[in-house]
Amino acid sequence: MLSRPGIQFFAATPPSHTNSPAFVTGFGHAPPPAMTAAPSRPDAAPAETAEAVPPAGATTSTPWADNPRYATTISRRKTRSVRVGDVWVGSDHPVVVQSMINEDTLDIEGATAGIRRLHEAGCEIVRLTVPSLAHAKAVGEIRRRLEDSYRPVPLVADVHHNGMKIALEVAQHVDKVRINPGLFVFDKPDPGRSEFSPEEFAAIGERIATTFEPLVSLLKEQDKALRIGVNHGSLAERMLFTYGDTPLGMVQSALEFIRLCDRLDFHNIVVSMKASRAPVMLAAYRMMADRMDAEGFPYPLHLGVTEAGDGDYGRIKSTAGIATLLSEGLGDTIRVSLTEAPEKEIPVCYSILQALGLRKTMVEYVACPSCGRTLFNLEEVLHRVRSATAHLTGLDIAVMGCIVNGPGEMADADYGYVGKTPGTISLYRGREEIRRVSEAEGVEALISLIREDGRWVDP
């Protein structure tokens, strides 16, 4: 697993001081040690006759290359497994994709249809909001309709302001309950307050424990799950006064509820630390993982950048936060929060996971950016290849514009489509050139090759 917070940097010939870690925050790296050119030796050969291999007896050992930071696969933080319906969340399972319907839960028909649309789009866990007791009761009917007309779908209920009665009702109908620690026991902020005394802080903690215990006991009895979902924008007033509007305040807010669960011997817990700014979210999740591991709480993490917006920027912003943490081994379930139809979030989730090698749910296309050497209209051909093969799963297909770099850069692909000479395409299986065809036949010949290998399925 990647080290947090220390990451080491090394010069090509490491001086002794490079064994000390450079401190890393959620906002960037400390600069690496300065690198200086090696002094020239009086007996050194001219550059054009310099030795291309180490001299006899020289060691080729590079122990610094064993740093886990340089691994080409992601080592996930070890967590316990938490069941949500028929889906398992945790490091022993694939990273789970989830989203949330935007229909009013009281609209039973609309909410049922929204859940089904999301699930058919690939969403594995679906969340819905329950702001009132009536909404909580409606979830029971929604679940029945799903089971009667479609299939059971893992459901999560979102409970917020002073939602104890709501949570106890909806827990009968869902697989997981999400609570927001900043709102679960909610007191209207006092504009005249300037601080919380230790006694006041502790007294509110006791109120939380008393209010929270019945829900934990019910979830434990029914073997259901809980998400402790902290939001940067809704920290409790006493946390803000004590720790500030900071990642530390978010972590302490979650830990208070985690410790209460631990006291009650309840461990079906998933934790989230969402913020609308990626740097805050990154810092909070890193700190949360470290603190949980230090205290013996190996709970899975639900990743997300909340209120990311829409369009390209919303997708990029979400990816900046989610993919960064996943690459560090943190995260067991993800949601991309877009101000768009919820079904549009799912392809972004799968694209993030596939780009990092965490899941393989679609064709991976390798394509060069095109240059003056390109022997065909690369953008048009890539579109045709994608249109013909996008329904397949588990394949890597490369579309390369010329023979100069194509075969080498596509070496990891299952199949390659490479410009050989003007008007001629070379088709590859792995590194092996299989046949040459005219450009007009290229896409159909590629399909035929995949079909010959038994890896084609009709759309």
C-alpha positions in Angstrom: 0.0 0.0 0.0 1.2 3.5 -0.6 2.7 5.2 2.4 0.8 8.0 4.0 2.0 10.6 4.7 5.6 9.9 3.7 6.7 9.4 0.1 10.4 9.1 -0.7 12.2 10.7 -3.6 15.6 9.5 -4.9 18.3 10.9 -7.1 19.8 8.6 -9.8 22.7 7.9 -7.5 21.1 8.4 -4.0 23.2 10.4 -1.6 22.7 9.4 2.1 20.2 12.1 2.9 17.7 10.8 0.4 16.6 8.1 2.7 14.5 10.6 4.7 10.9 10.9 3.7 9.5 14.0 2.1 6.4 15.1 4.0 3.3 15.1 1.9 0.0 16.9 2.7 -3.3 16.7 1.1 -2.3 19.6 -1.1 1.0 18.5 -2.7 4.5 17.1 -2.2 7.6 18.5 -0.7 10.2 19.0 -3.4 12.6 16.2 -4.0 16.3 16.6 -3.0 18.3 18.6 -5.4 20.1 16.6 -8.1 23.5 17.7 -9.3 25.6 16.4 -12.1 28.2 13.8 -11.2 31.7 15.3 -11.4 33.6 14.3 -14.5 36.6 11.9 -14.1 39.9 12.8 -15.8 40.0 9.3 -17.3 36.5 9.3 -18.6 36.0 8.3 -22.2 34.4 10.8 -24.6 30.7 10.6 -24.7 30.5 9.0 -28.1 32.7 6.1 -26.9 31.2 5.7 -23.4 30.4 2.2 -22.2 26.9 1.1 -22.9 26.9 -1.6 -20.2 28.1 -1.5 -16.6 31.8 -2.4 -16.2 32.7 -5.9 -15.1 32.0 -6.5 -11.4 29.6 -3.5 -11.2 26.3 -4.2 -9.4 23.0 -3.7 -11.3 21.0 -3.9 -8.1 18.4 -1.2 -7.7 16.8 -1.7 -4.3 15.2 1.7 -4.4 13.0 0.4 -7.3 11.2 -1.8 -4.8 9.4 1.2 -3.2 5.6 0.3 -3.3 5.0 3.7 -4.8 6.4 2.4 -8.1 4.1 -0.6 -8.2 2.0 -1.0 -11.4 -1.0 -2.4 -9.6 -3.0 -0.9 -6.8 -2.7 -2.4 -3.3 -6.0 -1.7 -1.5 -6.2 -0.8 2.2 -7.4 -3.9 4.0 -10.9 -3.6 5.4 -13.7 -5.8 6.7 -16.5 -6.9 4.4 -19.9 -5.3 4.8 -23.0 -6.7 3.1 -25.5 -4.4 1.5 -28.3 -6.7 0.2 -26.7 -9.1 -2.1 -23.6 -6.9 -2.6 -20.5 -7.0 -0.5 -18.4 -3.8 0.1 -14.8 -4.1 1.2 -11.2 -4.7 0.1 -11.9 -8.4 -0.7 -14.5 -7.4 -3.3 -14.6 -5.3 -6.4 -15.1 -1.5 -5.8 -18.9 -1.0 -5.9 -20.7 1.6 -8.0 -23.6 3.4 -6.5 -25.9 6.4 -7.0 -29.1 8.1 -5.8 -32.4 8.6 -7.4 -33.8 12.2 -7.7 -37.5 11.3 -7.5 -39.5 12.1 -4.5 -39.8 8.9 -2.4 -43.5 9.6 -1.9 -43.9 9.2 -5.7 -43.9 5.4 -5.4 -44.3 4.7 -9.0 -41.7 7.2 -10.1 -39.2 6.2 -7.4 -39.5 2.5 -8.3 -38.9 3.3 -12.0 -35.9 5.5 -11.1 -34.3 2.7 -9.1 -34.8 0.3 -11.9 -33.3 2.6 -14.5 -30.2 3.1 -12.3 -29.8 -0.6 -11.6 -30.2 -1.5 -15.3 -27.6 1.1 -16.1 -25.1 -0.7 -13.9 -25.6 0.9 -10.5 -25.1 -1.8 -7.8 -26.5 0.1 -4.8 -29.2 2.7 -4.9 -29.9 5.4 -2.4 -33.1 7.3 -1.8 -34.0 10.1 0.6 -36.4 9.8 3.5 -37.1 13.2 5.0 -40.2 12.2 6.8 -42.0 9.2 8.4 -44.3 9.1 5.4 -41.4 8.8 3.1 -39.9 6.0 5.2 -43.2 4.0 5.0 -43.3 4.6 1.3 -40.0 2.8 0.9 -41.6 -0.4 2.0 -44.0 -0.3 -0.9 -41.2 0.7 -3.3 -39.3 -2.4 -2.2 -42.3 -4.7 -2.7 -42.9 -3.3 -6.2 -39.3 -3.9 -7.2 -39.4 -7.5 -6.0 -42.7 -8.1 -7.7 -42.0 -6.5 -11.0 -38.2 -6.5 -11.4 -35.8 -8.0 -8.8 -34.5 -7.1 -5.3 -32.1 -4.1 -5.5 -29.8 -3.1 -2.6 -31.3 0.0 -1.1 -29.9 2.7 1.2 -32.0 5.2 3.0 -30.7 8.8 3.6 -31.7 10.1 7.0 -30.9 13.6 8.2 -32.3 16.1 10.7 -33.3 14.5 14.1 -34.3 11.4 12.1 -34.4 8.7 14.8 -38.1 7.7 14.3 -37.6 7.9 10.5 -34.5 5.7 10.7 -36.2 3.0 12.8 -39.1 2.8 10.4 -37.0 2.8 7.2 -34.5 0.3 8.5 -37.3 -2.3 8.2 -37.3 -1.8 4.4 -33.7 -1.1 3.3 -30.3 -2.8 3.4 -28.4 0.1 4.8 -29.1 3.4 6.6 -27.0 6.5 6.0 -26.9 9.0 8.8 -25.1 12.4 8.8 -23.4 12.9 12.2 -23.7 16.7 11.9 -27.5 16.5 11.6 -28.6 13.3 13.4 -29.1 15.1 16.7 -29.6 18.6 15.4 -29.8 21.8 17.5 -30.4 25.1 15.8 -27.1 27.1 15.9 -27.0 29.9 18.5 -25.7 33.1 16.9 -24.6 34.4 20.4 -22.5 31.4 21.3 -18.7 31.7 21.2 -17.6 28.4 22.6 -18.6 25.0 24.0 -17.3 24.1 27.4 -16.0 20.5 27.9 -19.1 19.8 29.9 -21.5 21.0 27.2 -19.6 19.1 24.6 -19.8 15.9 26.7 -23.5 16.4 27.4 -24.4 16.6 23.8 -22.3 13.4 23.2 -24.4 11.6 25.8 -27.6 12.8 24.0 -26.2 11.4 20.8 -25.4 8.1 22.4 -28.9 7.7 23.9 -30.6 8.6 20.6 -28.3 6.6 18.4 -28.4 3.3 20.4 -31.8 2.0 19.3 -30.9 2.3 15.6 -27.6 0.5 16.0 -29.3 -2.2 18.0 -32.0 -2.7 15.3 -29.4 -2.8 12.5 -27.3 -5.3 14.5 -30.3 -7.5 15.1 -31.3 -7.5 11.4 -27.7 -7.8 10.2 -28.0 -4.6 8.1 -25.4 -1.9 7.4 -24.8 1.7 8.4 -23.1 4.4 6.6 -21.6 7.1 8.8 -21.6 9.9 6.1 -19.9 13.1 7.1 -20.4 16.2 4.9 -17.9 19.1 5.2 -20.7 21.5 4.8 -22.9 20.2 7.7 -20.6 19.7 10.6 -22.3 20.0 14.0 -21.9 23.4 15.7 -19.9 21.9 18.6 -17.5 20.3 16.2 -17.0 23.5 14.3 -16.2 25.4 17.5 -13.9 22.7 18.8 -12.0 21.7 15.6 -12.9 24.3 13.0 -14.3 23.9 9.6 -11.5 21.4 8.8 -10.8 17.8 7.8 -9.9 17.2 11.4 -13.5 18.2 12.4 -14.9 15.8 9.9 -12.7 13.0 11.2 -13.6 13.6 14.8 -17.3 13.8 13.9 -17.2 10.3 12.3 -15.0 8.8 15.0 -17.6 9.8 17.7 -20.2 7.6 15.9 -17.8 4.8 15.1 -16.8 4.6 18.8 -20.4 4.4 19.8 -21.0 1.6 17.4 -17.9 -0.2 18.7 -19.2 0.1 22.3 -22.3 -1.7 21.1 -20.3 -4.3 19.2 -21.7 -3.3 15.9 -19.3 -3.4 12.9 -21.4 -3.4 9.7 -20.1 0.1 8.9 -19.1 2.1 5.8 -17.7 5.6 6.3 -17.7 8.6 3.9 -16.0 12.0 4.2 -17.5 14.1 1.4 -16.7 17.7 0.5 -17.3 19.8 -2.5 -13.6 20.8 -2.8 -11.3 17.9 -3.9 -8.4 19.0 -1.7 -10.5 19.0 1.5 -12.0 15.6 0.5 -8.6 14.1 -0.1 -7.2 15.3 3.2 -10.3 14.1 5.1 -10.3 10.6 3.6 -6.6 10.2 4.1 -6.8 11.3 7.7 -9.9 9.1 8.3 -8.2 6.0 7.0 -5.1 6.6 9.1 -7.1 7.2 12.3 -9.4 4.2 11.8 -6.4 2.0 11.1 -4.6 3.3 14.2 -7.7 2.6 16.4 -8.4 -0.9 14.9 -11.5 0.1 12.9 -10.9 -1.5 9.4 -14.1 -0.1 7.9 -14.7 0.4 4.1 -14.7 3.8 2.7 -17.4 5.3 0.4 -15.7 7.9 -1.9 -17.3 10.9 -3.5 -16.8 14.6 -4.2 -20.2 16.1 -3.3 -22.0 18.7 -5.4 -19.4 18.3 -8.2 -21.7 20.1 -10.7 -22.3 18.9 -14.3 -20.7 18.5 -17.7 -17.0 18.0 -18.2 -15.9 19.9 -15.1 -18.2 17.9 -12.8 -16.7 14.7 -14.2 -13.1 16.0 -14.0 -13.6 17.3 -10.4 -15.1 14.0 -9.3 -12.3 12.0 -10.9 -9.6 14.3 -9.4 -10.8 13.3 -5.9 -12.0 9.7 -6.4 -9.2 8.4 -8.7 -6.5 10.0 -6.5 -7.7 8.1 -3.4 -8.3 4.9 -5.3 -4.8 5.0 -6.7 -3.5 5.2 -3.1 -5.5 2.1 -2.2 -8.3 3.9 -0.4 -12.0 3.4 -1.3 -14.3 0.4 -1.6 -17.5 2.0 -3.1 -17.8 5.2 -5.1 -20.4 7.7 -6.3 -19.9 10.4 -8.8 -22.4 13.2 -7.9 -23.5 15.1 -11.0 -26.2 17.7 -11.5 -27.6 15.5 -14.3 -29.8 12.4 -14.6 -28.4 9.9 -12.1 -27.9 7.3 -14.9 -25.2 9.5 -16.4 -23.1 9.0 -13.3 -22.6 5.3 -13.8 -20.4 5.4 -17.0 -18.1 7.9 -15.2 -17.7 5.5 -12.2 -16.9 2.5 -14.4 -14.5 4.6 -16.5 -12.6 5.6 -13.4 -12.4 2.1 -12.1 -11.3 0.7 -15.5 -8.6 3.4 -16.0 -7.1 2.4 -12.7 -7.3 -1.3 -13.4 -9.7 -2.0 -10.6 -12.5 -3.3 -12.7 -12.9 -4.4 -16.3 -16.4 -3.7 -17.5 -15.9 -2.5 -21.1 -13.4 -2.5 -24.0 -10.2 -0.6 -23.3 -9.3 1.4 -26.4 -5.7 2.4 -26.9 -5.3 5.1 -29.6 -2.5 7.5 -30.5 -3.3 11.2 -30.6 -2.4 11.3 -34.4 0.4 13.2 -36.0 1.9 13.8 -39.5 2.8 10.1 -39.8 -0.8 9.0 -39.5 -1.9 7.0 -42.5 -5.7 7.3 -42.1 -8.3 9.4 -40.5 -7.6 8.2 -36.9 -10.6 9.9 -35.3 -13.0 8.5 -37.8 -11.6 5.0 -37.7 -11.5 4.9 -33.9 -15.2 5.9 -33.9 -16.0 3.1 -36.4 -14.0 0.5 -34.4 -15.7 1.7 -31.1 -19.1 1.5 -32.7 -18.6 -2.0 -33.8 -17.0 -3.4 -30.6 -18.2 -1.3 -27.7 -20.7 -3.9 -26.6 -17.8 -6.4 -25.8 -16.2 -6.7 -22.4 -12.8 -7.6 -21.2 -10.8 -6.7 -24.4 -8.1 -4.2 -25.1 -8.2 -2.9 -28.7 -5.5 -0.6 -30.1 -6.0 1.8 -33.1 -2.6 3.2 -34.1 -2.0 5.6 -37.0 1.4 4.2 -38.2 4.0 1.5 -37.9 6.6 3.7 -36.3 5.4 3.5 -32.7 2.2 1.5 -33.1 3.3 -2.1 -32.5 5.4 -1.2 -29.5 2.9 1.1 -27.8 0.0 -1.2 -28.3 1.9 -4.3 -27.1 -0.4 -4.9 -24.2 -3.5 -4.9 -26.3 -5.4 -8.0 -27.3 -5.9 -6.7 -30.9 -4.3 -4.0 -32.9 -5.4 -2.0 -36.0 -2.3 -0.3 -37.4 -1.7 1.8 -40.5 1.0 -0.1 -42.4 1.3 1.8 -45.7 -1.2 4.3 -47.3 -4.4 2.4 -47.8 -3.2 -0.8 -46.0 -4.0 -1.9 -42.5 -2.1 -4.4 -40.4 -4.1 -6.4 -37.9 -2.4 -7.8 -34.8 -3.2 -10.3 -32.2 -1.1 -9.2 -29.2 2.4 -8.5 -30.7 1.9 -10.8 -33.7 0.9 -9.4 -37.1 -1.8 -11.7 -38.4 -2.8 -10.2 -41.7 -2.8 -7.1 -43.9 -6.0 -5.8 -45.5 -7.1 -2.7 -47.3 -8.3 0.2 -45.2 -11.8 -0.3 -46.6 -11.9 -3.8 -45.1 -10.1 -3.0 -41.8 -13.0 -2.9 -39.3 -14.8 -6.0 -40.7 -11.4 -7.8 -40.8 -10.9 -6.9 -37.1 -14.3 -8.3 -36.2 -13.5 -11.4 -38.1 -10.3 -11.9 -36.2 -12.0 -11.5 -32.9 -14.7 -13.9 -34.0 -12.1 -16.5 -35.1 -10.7 -16.4 -31.6 -14.1 -17.1 -30.0 -14.2 -13.7 -28.3 -16.9 -12.1 -30.3 -20.5 -11.9 -29.1 -23.3 -10.4 -31.2 -24.6 -7.0 -29.9 
